[in-house]
Amino acid sequence: MDYSSLPVFASADIVVCGGGAAGAFAAKAAADQGKDVLVVEQFGSLGGTATNGLTMPVMHTHIASNPQCSYIANLVRDKLLPLGGCDESGANFDPFLLKVVLEEICVDAGVKLLFHTFIADVIKEDGKITALVVANKAGLGLVKGKMFIDGTGDGDVCVRAGAGYTKGNPETGKNQPISLRYIVSNVDFETFGKFIEEEKKRTGIDGAASYYDGKIYVAVCATGQWTFSDLFDKAIAAGDLEFDDKAYWQGFTVTGRPNTIAFNSPEFFDETDGTDPDVLTKTQVIGKKRALRQLMFCKKYLKGFEGAYISDISAMVGIRESRNITAEYVLSAEDLLCRRKFDDMFCQSNYPVDIHGKQLNFNKEKYKDVDDGKPWYEIPFRSLVVKGIDNLFVTGRCLGAEFLAQSSLRVQQSARSSGEAAGIGAALALEEGKLPREIDGKKVREIMVSRGAQYAE
Ligand SMILES: Cc1cc2nc3c(=O)[nH]c(=O)nc-3n(C[C@H](O)[C@H](O)[C@H](O)COP(=O)(O)OP(=O)(O)OC[C@H]3O[C@@H](n4cnc5c(N)ncnc54)[C@H](O)[C@@H]3O)c2cc1C
């Protein structure tokens, strides 16, 4: 299509496409390098899955020192703490306050924001993107830039620009399950806490249900032994729940919100393509009904939920995995499981393979764990450099990785770190007049470290 006559809505040297955790960190990092940066985001706030998707906490890296591999993560924690919006580590946070803090740090750094604007296509000339084609209340228009960072989570910009990608589990062709998270408030924690203890005694199963130090944690899965499993079975038999409600149900407290439990459910196992608008619509509509059904179950079968109500349902369908973009380096399952190290690494993690589903379908025996005394894998900078497009980086959950590797690095610590690295990489590309693939990943890491990012030794 010829878009050349469309009006120019905005422009910047670095255009960050999508303002999720990765996009927001990318924008802040590029602006800290003194660059003119714009974020284009379809919703009215930053944070994506972490905020509009009600997704917390930031998962632990499973490395002893829990390195965040990001200087911005420290800043976010320091801004959230006095607001009562996170715990000491910064891991457990209030999603609403995170939206406020992400906006503040970006705007203070000079980042321009263009909210409520959907990126529908790109204009490309000589292997480079020259503009995004966007739609918003003003109609169709262009956003021009010199360097682009795809933080859409689904690689929308990469794909429109012609980049390659894989999608889903190579053994089944299916993407990871989708969830529509919700939050329940006015739970009587004392009563629920006592009930948890009573149920542990009654069932003899001490499985993923606890009330400790003012914090609730509960979970039930289809397989395995869980304290509440038989209550779920009873509810399914009575027609109060369906099997999928039991297949993955998980809840935990939210820092700064008393008597509140955030649920990492309901989960959808069959229609899981997050790039299919019909799937997104269906999961929003059915998801709300299922969240209500689960609340009614809590009220009828558990104690402490008598006055509880749903205080939030995610505005954004929770997509764990959709397209994985073909980058200059694609992190393989073997890299992850054999804990490969890279000179140009920007992120370290030992977060496990985390493939949801009624059955875990990967063969652990295939991969040998290499013990080099450094129990973590690393993500190289090259996995952020989109293959075949000369001014495009990809960041967040759709960076260059195979399905199995993505199931680990999709969590927020690595998404944040990848955004920061991409932002600095884009700034260096402009400063040094280089193509993204010519940028020295070691230099990117050195800048991250000089600003306070921490890595395990
Ligand atoms: C249900 C669920 C539970 C999870 N639980 C945890 C957990 O407990 N801990 C943890 O650390 N991680 C968890 N994760 C993983 C983690 O939260 C996400 O992978 C991570 O936040 C993704 O960040 P991102 O910035 O890459 O992408 P996203 O958060 O998806 O951000 C993409 C952004 O781009 C915008 N966007 C997309 N397309 C367009 C477009 N075409 N035009 C304009 N804007 C666009 C979106 O609105 C969004 O703001 C979970 C994920 C899910 C789905």
The ligand as an SDF file (V2000), in Angstrom:
LIG
                    3D

 53 58  0  0  0  0  0  0  0  0999 V2000
   -0.2420  -14.6490   32.5860 C   0  0  0  0  0  0  0  0  0  0  0  0
    1.2050  -14.3200   32.7250 C   0  0  0  0  0  0  0  0  0  0  0  0
    1.8100  -14.4700   33.9410 C   0  0  0  0  0  0  0  0  0  0  0  0
    3.1610  -14.1330   34.0950 C   0  0  0  0  0  0  0  0  0  0  0  0
    3.7210  -14.2170   35.3360 N   0  0  0  0  0  0  0  0  0  0  0  0
    4.9420  -13.6730   35.5260 C   0  0  0  0  0  0  0  0  0  0  0  0
    5.4600  -13.5270   36.8370 C   0  0  0  0  0  0  0  0  0  0  0  0
    4.8310  -13.8980   37.8210 O   0  0  0  0  0  0  0  0  0  0  0  0
    6.6870  -12.9390   36.9740 N   0  0  0  0  0  0  0  0  0  0  0  0
    7.4260  -12.5190   35.9000 C   0  0  0  0  0  0  0  0  0  0  0  0
    8.5330  -12.0020   36.1010 O   0  0  0  0  0  0  0  0  0  0  0  0
    6.9550  -12.6710   34.6490 N   0  0  0  0  0  0  0  0  0  0  0  0
    5.7330  -13.2020   34.4400 C   0  0  0  0  0  0  0  0  0  0  0  0
    5.2230  -13.2810   33.1830 N   0  0  0  0  0  0  0  0  0  0  0  0
    6.0620  -12.8600   32.0290 C   0  0  0  0  0  0  0  0  0  0  0  0
    6.2370  -11.3590   31.9180 C   0  0  0  0  0  0  0  0  0  0  0  0
    5.3250  -10.6290   32.6900 O   0  0  0  0  0  0  0  0  0  0  0  0
    6.1340  -10.8780   30.4610 C   0  0  0  0  0  0  0  0  0  0  0  0
    6.7170  -11.7810   29.5730 O   0  0  0  0  0  0  0  0  0  0  0  0
    6.8390   -9.5330   30.3070 C   0  0  0  0  0  0  0  0  0  0  0  0
    6.2520   -8.5900   31.1990 O   0  0  0  0  0  0  0  0  0  0  0  0
    6.7240   -9.1030   28.8630 C   0  0  0  0  0  0  0  0  0  0  0  0
    7.1770   -7.7870   28.7250 O   0  0  0  0  0  0  0  0  0  0  0  0
    7.3550   -7.1600   27.2830 P   0  0  0  0  0  0  0  0  0  0  0  0
    7.6280   -5.7270   27.4930 O   0  0  0  0  0  0  0  0  0  0  0  0
    8.2890   -7.9770   26.4840 O   0  0  0  0  0  0  0  0  0  0  0  0
    5.9450   -7.3540   26.5350 O   0  0  0  0  0  0  0  0  0  0  0  0
    4.5010   -6.8290   26.9140 P   0  0  0  0  0  0  0  0  0  0  0  0
    4.3380   -6.6900   28.3590 O   0  0  0  0  0  0  0  0  0  0  0  0
    3.5750   -7.7120   26.1550 O   0  0  0  0  0  0  0  0  0  0  0  0
    4.4520   -5.3660   26.2960 O   0  0  0  0  0  0  0  0  0  0  0  0
    4.1800   -5.0850   24.9660 C   0  0  0  0  0  0  0  0  0  0  0  0
    3.6320   -3.6670   24.8910 C   0  0  0  0  0  0  0  0  0  0  0  0
    3.4750   -3.3050   23.5390 O   0  0  0  0  0  0  0  0  0  0  0  0
    2.1590   -2.8060   23.3200 C   0  0  0  0  0  0  0  0  0  0  0  0
    1.8010   -3.1990   21.9580 N   0  0  0  0  0  0  0  0  0  0  0  0
    1.7540   -4.4580   21.4480 C   0  0  0  0  0  0  0  0  0  0  0  0
    1.4660   -4.4190   20.1400 N   0  0  0  0  0  0  0  0  0  0  0  0
    1.3320   -3.1210   19.8050 C   0  0  0  0  0  0  0  0  0  0  0  0
    1.0450   -2.4580   18.5880 C   0  0  0  0  0  0  0  0  0  0  0  0
    0.8690   -3.1310   17.4330 N   0  0  0  0  0  0  0  0  0  0  0  0
    0.9380   -1.1000   18.6050 N   0  0  0  0  0  0  0  0  0  0  0  0
    1.1300   -0.4080   19.7590 C   0  0  0  0  0  0  0  0  0  0  0  0
    1.4320   -0.9930   20.9470 N   0  0  0  0  0  0  0  0  0  0  0  0
    1.5310   -2.3310   20.9580 C   0  0  0  0  0  0  0  0  0  0  0  0
    1.3210   -3.4930   24.3750 C   0  0  0  0  0  0  0  0  0  0  0  0
    0.1490   -2.7690   24.6540 O   0  0  0  0  0  0  0  0  0  0  0  0
    2.2770   -3.5310   25.5600 C   0  0  0  0  0  0  0  0  0  0  0  0
    2.2340   -2.3690   26.3230 O   0  0  0  0  0  0  0  0  0  0  0  0
    3.8890  -13.6480   32.9850 C   0  0  0  0  0  0  0  0  0  0  0  0
    3.2760  -13.5050   31.7530 C   0  0  0  0  0  0  0  0  0  0  0  0
    1.9460  -13.8340   31.6090 C   0  0  0  0  0  0  0  0  0  0  0  0
    1.2740  -13.6300   30.2940 C   0  0  0  0  0  0  0  0  0  0  0  0
  1  2  1  0
  2  3  1  0
  2 52  2  0
  3  4  2  0
  4  5  1  0
  4 50  1  0
  5  6  2  0
  6  7  1  0
  6 13  1  0
  7  8  2  0
  7  9  1  0
  9 10  1  0
 10 11  2  0
 10 12  1  0
 12 13  2  0
 13 14  1  0
 14 15  1  0
 14 50  1  0
 15 16  1  0
 16 17  1  0
 16 18  1  0
 18 19  1  0
 18 20  1  0
 20 21  1  0
 20 22  1  0
 22 23  1  0
 23 24  1  0
 24 25  2  0
 24 26  1  0
 24 27  1  0
 27 28  1  0
 28 29  2  0
 28 30  1  0
 28 31  1  0
 31 32  1  0
 32 33  1  0
 33 34  1  0
 33 48  1  0
 34 35  1  0
 35 36  1  0
 35 46  1  0
 36 37  1  0
 36 45  1  0
 37 38  2  0
 38 39  1  0
 39 40  1  0
 39 45  2  0
 40 41  1  0
 40 42  2  0
 42 43  1  0
 43 44  2  0
 44 45  1  0
 46 47  1  0
 46 48  1  0
 48 49  1  0
 50 51  2  0
 51 52  1  0
 52 53  1  0
M  END
$$$$
